[in-house]
Amino acid sequence: MRRRDLPLSPQSVSRNYAYFPVEWWLHAIKMRFSRRSTSRTCPICGYSLQEDIEKDLASDSRSKSAAYTEAIVTHIQTVHPDFWNWQQSKRRLGFALGIVTGALTGIGLFYLLAIVLQVPGGNWGGVIATFSSVGFLVPYALITRRGAEHFRAQWREQGKTATPTFTRPVETTVFETRLAADDDAMVSLATGLPSQLGVPDMRISNVDWKSLIPQGRAFIRVPPDGAVFRNQTMYLAANMQGKLSANDWKPLIASAMINYRKLRPQKKRLALAMAMPVIITYIASWIFLPPLFPTTHSCANGQCAIQNWGWFILAFGGIALFVAMIIVGVIMTQKFRVLSDMETVHYFGKSSLTSSLRKVIQASPGENLNVQRRIDRIERMN
């Protein structure tokens, strides 16, 4: 059985996001808030993450940047839950402002390059895409920067100093033995749940405690009130290790399993039903829309270009559709989580699930906002 190396000495964190979710602000923290980026310190308390990063690198094959991201997220969730909770509450604002600034940046560059300077489309398309992406990230990065400065000032006013992510246990051997027993209980729980939930083809043989799971060039965040499944490994949030009993985890893992495997056919059908008409219509528009506009030839600065307003409309329309699909995807994700909670209530009862979620809030105060919303939705179920 695989298990995260025990923190025998202080550990820390960094990052985001935005990942989704956490990715955007971790990069903001990494690049801007740490004035000595090579020192890898927490932007709030100044704790050095270097030793934590080295432990992650020694126990797992990953890049140094991935280990840094893992470290900062775990540190902030554990040591600075108030900052984490605040940051989570600003995601929607940052996303909305990012859409506005990204769109305005793209429109402004398009007017300058395509209309004023008449640069051929093949030369400015990548430039607009790059600067629009930067424009999308800037608002959230600035919001996070101001927040980090505020919480750092509060930390210093209270006379607090650099604080490790985890403290070294007095009885190291007993501590290790207890966590190993907890992991065995979690694997046993995850092995028996699938047949009870009607997903017997799901197999879990390992448990691992991580804040983030690398996926391509991005990360998937492991929520403290759920689980993420990859192959036959169940990932649970690193800051929740040793905080809940197997019985407390049971309804939380059950809901995650239902959402991940049992509702998968519904997710695929809904995705196809929503995406296929949009994709077909968009492709057809490239055939029928450009002929409605005149195609012009223009030369400037020794270069000639062919232009059609239909192409520009469809290009920006494609970007708008992409953003719209992301928003719809987020809404659908929330919908399926509600459905999985409803089925979990059917199996284990409403009080069992809400009781476990309240214990998550106690163990991870930084998740108070999101978890409390989930509790409120469950309590409104009939």
C-alpha positions as CSV (number, residue, x, y, z in Angstrom):
1,M,0.0,0.0,0.0
2,R,1.3,3.4,-0.9
3,R,1.3,6.2,1.6
4,R,2.6,9.7,1.7
5,D,5.9,10.1,3.6
6,L,5.2,11.2,7.1
7,P,6.2,14.8,7.8
8,L,8.8,14.4,10.4
9,S,9.8,18.0,10.1
10,P,8.0,21.2,9.1
11,Q,6.3,21.2,5.8
12,S,4.9,24.0,3.7
13,V,3.1,25.1,0.6
14,S,2.7,27.5,-2.3
15,R,0.7,28.4,-5.3
16,N,-2.2,28.6,-7.5
17,Y,-4.4,29.0,-9.3
18,A,-6.4,28.9,-10.3
19,Y,-6.7,25.6,-10.8
20,F,-9.2,25.6,-10.7
21,P,-9.1,26.0,-9.7
22,V,-5.9,26.8,-7.3
23,E,-3.6,27.2,-10.2
24,W,-3.8,30.9,-11.0
25,W,-3.1,32.3,-7.5
26,L,-0.3,29.8,-6.9
27,H,1.6,31.1,-9.8
28,A,0.8,34.7,-8.6
29,I,2.2,33.8,-5.2
30,K,5.2,32.0,-6.6
31,M,6.1,34.8,-9.0
32,R,5.0,37.9,-7.2
33,F,4.4,37.5,-3.5
34,S,7.7,35.7,-2.8
35,R,10.2,38.5,-3.4
36,R,12.9,35.9,-3.4
37,S,11.3,33.3,-5.6
38,T,14.3,31.0,-5.3
39,S,13.8,30.8,-1.6
40,R,10.4,29.1,-1.9
41,T,8.7,30.7,1.1
42,C,5.1,31.1,2.2
43,P,3.8,34.5,1.2
44,I,1.9,34.9,4.5
45,C,4.3,33.7,7.3
46,G,7.6,33.4,5.4
47,Y,8.0,29.7,6.2
48,S,10.6,28.0,3.9
49,L,9.1,25.2,1.8
50,Q,12.4,23.9,0.6
51,E,12.5,20.9,2.9
52,D,8.9,20.0,2.2
53,I,9.6,20.1,-1.5
54,E,12.7,17.9,-1.2
55,K,10.6,15.3,0.8
56,D,7.9,15.3,-2.0
57,L,10.6,14.9,-4.6
58,A,12.2,12.0,-2.7
59,S,8.9,10.2,-2.3
60,D,7.3,10.8,-5.7
61,S,8.6,11.2,-9.2
62,R,7.4,14.7,-10.2
63,S,8.9,18.0,-11.3
64,K,10.1,20.6,-8.8
65,S,7.4,23.0,-9.7
66,A,4.7,20.4,-9.1
67,A,6.2,19.6,-5.7
68,Y,6.3,23.3,-4.9
69,T,2.6,23.7,-5.9
70,E,1.7,20.7,-3.7
71,A,3.6,22.1,-0.8
72,I,2.1,25.6,-0.9
73,V,-1.5,24.4,-1.2
74,T,-1.1,22.0,1.7
75,H,0.6,24.7,3.8
76,I,-2.0,27.4,3.2
77,Q,-4.9,25.0,3.8
78,T,-3.3,23.9,7.1
79,V,-1.7,27.0,8.5
80,H,-3.6,29.8,6.8
81,P,-7.2,28.5,6.4
82,D,-8.6,32.1,6.7
83,F,-6.6,33.1,3.6
84,W,-7.6,30.0,1.7
85,N,-11.2,30.5,2.5
86,W,-11.0,34.2,1.4
87,Q,-9.2,33.2,-1.8
88,Q,-11.9,30.6,-2.6
89,S,-14.6,33.2,-2.2
90,K,-13.0,35.4,-4.8
91,R,-12.8,32.8,-7.6
92,R,-16.1,33.9,-9.3
93,L,-15.2,37.5,-9.1
94,G,-11.7,36.8,-10.6
95,F,-13.2,34.7,-13.3
96,A,-15.8,37.3,-14.3
97,L,-13.3,40.1,-14.4
98,G,-10.9,37.9,-16.3
99,I,-13.4,37.4,-19.0
100,V,-13.9,41.1,-19.3
101,T,-10.2,42.0,-19.4
102,G,-9.4,39.1,-21.7
103,A,-12.1,40.1,-24.2
104,L,-11.2,43.8,-24.1
105,T,-7.5,42.9,-24.6
106,G,-8.3,40.7,-27.6
107,I,-10.6,43.3,-29.2
108,G,-8.1,46.1,-28.7
109,L,-5.3,44.1,-30.2
110,F,-7.5,43.0,-33.1
111,Y,-8.4,46.6,-33.9
112,L,-4.8,47.7,-33.7
113,L,-3.2,44.8,-35.7
114,A,-6.0,43.9,-38.2
115,I,-7.7,47.2,-38.8
116,V,-5.1,49.9,-38.2
117,L,-1.8,48.2,-39.1
118,Q,-3.5,45.6,-41.4
119,V,-1.1,42.8,-40.3
120,P,-1.9,39.5,-42.0
121,G,-4.1,37.2,-39.9
122,G,-1.6,34.5,-39.7
123,N,0.8,36.8,-37.9
124,W,-1.4,38.3,-35.2
125,G,-3.7,35.4,-34.2
126,G,-1.2,33.9,-31.8
127,V,-0.3,37.3,-30.4
128,I,-4.0,38.1,-29.6
129,A,-4.5,34.6,-28.0
130,T,-1.5,35.0,-25.8
131,F,-2.2,38.5,-24.5
132,S,-5.9,37.7,-24.1
133,S,-4.9,34.7,-21.9
134,V,-2.7,37.0,-19.8
135,G,-5.5,39.5,-19.6
136,F,-7.8,36.8,-18.3
137,L,-5.4,35.9,-15.5
138,V,-4.4,39.4,-14.4
139,P,-7.5,40.3,-12.3
140,Y,-7.4,37.2,-10.2
141,A,-3.6,37.5,-9.7
142,L,-4.1,41.2,-8.5
143,I,-6.9,40.3,-6.2
144,T,-4.9,37.5,-4.7
145,R,-1.9,39.8,-4.3
146,R,-3.8,42.3,-2.3
147,G,-5.3,39.6,-0.2
148,A,-1.9,38.1,0.5
149,E,-0.6,41.5,1.6
150,H,-3.5,42.0,3.9
151,F,-3.2,38.6,5.6
152,R,0.6,38.9,5.8
153,A,0.2,42.2,7.6
154,Q,-2.4,40.7,10.0
155,W,0.0,37.8,10.7
156,R,2.8,40.1,11.6
157,E,0.6,42.4,13.8
158,Q,-0.4,39.3,15.8
159,G,3.3,38.7,16.5
160,K,3.4,35.4,14.7
161,T,6.4,34.0,12.9
162,A,7.1,31.3,10.3
163,T,5.0,28.3,11.0
164,P,5.6,24.8,9.7
165,T,2.8,23.0,7.9
166,F,3.1,20.0,10.2
167,T,4.7,19.6,13.6
168,R,6.9,16.7,14.5
169,P,5.0,14.2,16.7
170,V,6.5,13.5,20.1
171,E,6.0,9.7,19.7
172,T,7.1,9.2,16.1
173,T,6.8,5.4,16.0
174,V,3.3,5.5,17.5
175,F,2.3,8.3,15.1
176,E,3.5,6.3,12.1
177,T,1.8,3.1,13.3
178,R,-1.5,4.9,13.8
179,L,-1.5,6.5,10.4
180,A,-0.6,3.2,8.7
181,A,-3.5,1.6,10.5
182,D,-5.8,4.4,9.3
183,D,-4.6,3.9,5.8
184,D,-5.4,0.2,6.0
185,A,-8.8,1.0,7.2
186,M,-9.4,3.4,4.4
187,V,-8.3,0.8,1.8
188,S,-10.7,-1.7,3.4
189,L,-13.5,0.8,3.3
190,A,-12.9,1.7,-0.3
191,T,-12.8,-2.0,-1.3
192,G,-16.2,-2.8,0.2
193,L,-18.1,0.3,-0.8
194,P,-18.4,-0.2,-4.6
195,S,-20.5,-3.4,-4.4
196,Q,-22.7,-1.7,-1.8
197,L,-23.2,1.3,-4.2
198,G,-23.8,-0.7,-7.3
199,V,-20.5,-0.2,-9.0
200,P,-18.8,-3.6,-8.5
201,D,-16.4,-3.0,-11.4
202,M,-14.6,-0.3,-9.4
203,R,-11.3,-1.4,-7.8
204,I,-9.4,0.4,-5.1
205,S,-6.1,-1.1,-3.8
206,N,-4.1,2.0,-2.6
207,V,-4.7,5.2,-0.8
208,D,-2.6,8.3,-1.1
209,W,-2.8,11.7,0.6
210,K,-2.2,14.7,-1.8
211,S,-3.4,18.2,-2.1
212,L,-3.0,18.2,-5.9
213,I,-2.7,15.5,-8.6
214,P,-0.7,16.5,-11.7
215,Q,-2.7,16.1,-14.9
216,G,-0.8,17.1,-18.0
217,R,0.4,20.7,-17.5
218,A,-2.3,21.4,-14.9
219,F,-3.4,20.0,-11.6
220,I,-6.5,18.4,-10.1
221,R,-7.2,19.6,-6.6
222,V,-8.2,16.9,-4.1
223,P,-11.1,18.3,-2.1
224,P,-11.1,17.8,1.7
225,D,-14.7,16.7,1.6
226,G,-14.3,14.0,-1.0
227,A,-11.9,11.9,-3.0
228,V,-10.3,11.6,-6.4
229,F,-9.8,8.3,-8.1
230,R,-7.0,7.4,-10.6
231,N,-6.5,3.8,-11.8
232,Q,-6.8,1.8,-8.5
233,T,-5.6,4.6,-6.2
234,M,-7.9,6.7,-4.1
235,Y,-6.5,10.2,-3.3
236,L,-7.6,12.1,-0.2
237,A,-6.6,15.6,0.8
238,A,-3.2,15.8,2.5
239,N,-4.4,18.2,5.2
240,M,-7.1,15.7,6.3
241,Q,-4.8,12.9,7.1
242,G,-5.5,11.5,10.5
243,K,-8.3,14.0,11.1
244,L,-11.4,11.8,10.4
245,S,-12.2,8.2,11.2
246,A,-13.0,5.6,8.5
247,N,-16.7,5.8,9.6
248,D,-16.6,9.6,9.1
249,W,-15.0,9.2,5.6
250,K,-17.6,6.5,4.5
251,P,-20.4,8.8,3.2
252,L,-17.9,11.3,1.8
253,I,-16.1,8.6,-0.2
254,A,-19.4,7.0,-1.2
255,S,-20.6,10.3,-2.7
256,A,-17.4,10.7,-4.6
257,M,-17.6,7.2,-6.0
258,I,-21.2,7.7,-7.1
259,N,-20.2,10.9,-8.9
260,Y,-17.1,9.4,-10.4
261,R,-18.4,6.1,-11.7
262,K,-22.1,5.6,-11.2
263,L,-23.2,8.9,-12.8
264,R,-20.6,8.6,-15.6
265,P,-23.0,7.4,-18.3
266,Q,-25.4,10.3,-17.5
267,K,-22.5,12.7,-17.8
268,K,-21.5,11.4,-21.2
269,R,-25.0,11.5,-22.6
270,L,-25.6,15.0,-21.3
271,A,-22.2,16.2,-22.7
272,L,-23.0,14.8,-26.1
273,A,-26.5,16.2,-26.1
274,M,-25.2,19.7,-25.3
275,A,-22.0,19.8,-27.3
276,M,-22.8,18.1,-30.6
277,P,-25.5,20.7,-31.7
278,V,-23.1,23.6,-30.8
279,I,-20.2,22.0,-32.6
280,I,-22.2,21.2,-35.7
281,T,-23.7,24.6,-35.9
282,Y,-20.3,26.3,-35.5
283,I,-18.7,24.2,-38.2
284,A,-21.6,24.9,-40.5
285,S,-21.2,28.6,-39.8
286,W,-17.8,28.6,-41.4
287,I,-19.4,27.4,-44.6
288,F,-22.4,29.8,-44.7
289,L,-21.4,33.0,-42.8
290,P,-18.2,34.2,-44.7
291,P,-20.1,34.4,-48.1
292,L,-22.4,37.0,-46.5
293,F,-19.5,39.4,-46.2
294,P,-17.2,40.7,-48.9
295,T,-13.7,39.3,-49.1
296,T,-11.1,42.1,-49.5
297,H,-7.4,42.3,-50.3
298,S,-5.2,44.9,-48.7
299,C,-1.5,45.7,-48.7
300,A,0.5,47.7,-46.2
301,N,4.1,47.8,-45.0
302,G,5.1,45.5,-47.9
303,Q,2.6,42.8,-46.9
304,C,-0.7,41.8,-48.4
305,A,-3.7,40.2,-46.6
306,I,-7.1,38.7,-47.5
307,Q,-9.8,39.7,-45.0
308,N,-13.4,38.8,-44.4
309,W,-15.4,40.0,-41.5
310,G,-17.2,36.6,-41.3
311,W,-13.9,35.0,-40.4
312,F,-13.3,37.5,-37.6
313,I,-16.8,37.1,-36.2
314,L,-16.4,33.3,-36.2
315,A,-13.0,33.5,-34.6
316,F,-14.2,35.6,-31.7
317,G,-17.4,33.6,-31.6
318,G,-15.4,30.4,-31.1
319,I,-13.6,32.0,-28.1
320,A,-17.0,33.0,-26.6
321,L,-18.4,29.5,-27.1
322,F,-15.3,28.0,-25.4
323,V,-15.8,30.3,-22.4
324,A,-19.5,29.5,-22.3
325,M,-18.8,25.8,-22.4
326,I,-16.5,26.1,-19.4
327,I,-19.2,27.9,-17.5
328,V,-21.8,25.3,-18.4
329,G,-19.3,22.6,-17.4
330,V,-18.9,24.1,-14.0
331,I,-22.7,24.3,-13.5
332,M,-23.1,20.7,-14.6
333,T,-20.4,19.6,-12.2
334,Q,-22.3,21.2,-9.4
335,K,-25.5,19.5,-10.6
336,F,-24.0,16.0,-10.6
337,R,-22.5,16.6,-7.2
338,V,-26.0,17.3,-5.9
339,L,-27.2,14.1,-7.5
340,S,-24.5,12.1,-5.9
341,D,-25.2,13.6,-2.5
342,M,-28.9,12.7,-3.0
343,E,-28.0,9.1,-3.7
344,T,-25.6,9.0,-0.8
345,V,-28.4,10.2,1.5
346,H,-30.5,7.3,0.2
347,Y,-27.8,4.8,1.3
348,F,-26.5,6.3,4.5
349,G,-29.0,9.0,5.6
350,K,-28.9,12.7,5.7
351,S,-27.5,13.0,9.2
352,S,-24.6,10.8,8.5
353,L,-23.4,12.8,5.5
354,T,-24.0,16.2,7.1
355,S,-22.2,15.1,10.3
356,S,-19.1,14.1,8.3
357,L,-19.1,17.4,6.5
358,R,-19.3,19.4,9.7
359,K,-16.3,17.5,10.9
360,V,-14.5,18.4,7.7
361,I,-15.1,22.1,8.5
362,Q,-13.6,21.6,12.0
363,A,-10.6,19.8,10.5
364,S,-10.1,22.2,7.6
365,P,-11.5,25.6,8.4
366,G,-10.4,27.0,5.1
367,E,-13.1,25.0,3.4
368,N,-15.9,26.4,5.5
369,L,-17.5,28.4,2.7
370,N,-17.8,25.6,0.1
371,V,-18.6,22.8,2.6
372,Q,-21.3,24.8,4.4
373,R,-23.0,25.5,1.0
374,R,-23.0,21.7,0.4
375,I,-24.5,21.1,3.8
376,D,-27.2,23.6,3.2
377,R,-28.1,21.9,-0.1
378,I,-28.3,18.5,1.5
379,E,-30.5,19.8,4.4
380,R,-33.0,21.2,1.8
381,M,-33.4,17.8,0.2
382,N,-36.7,16.2,0.7
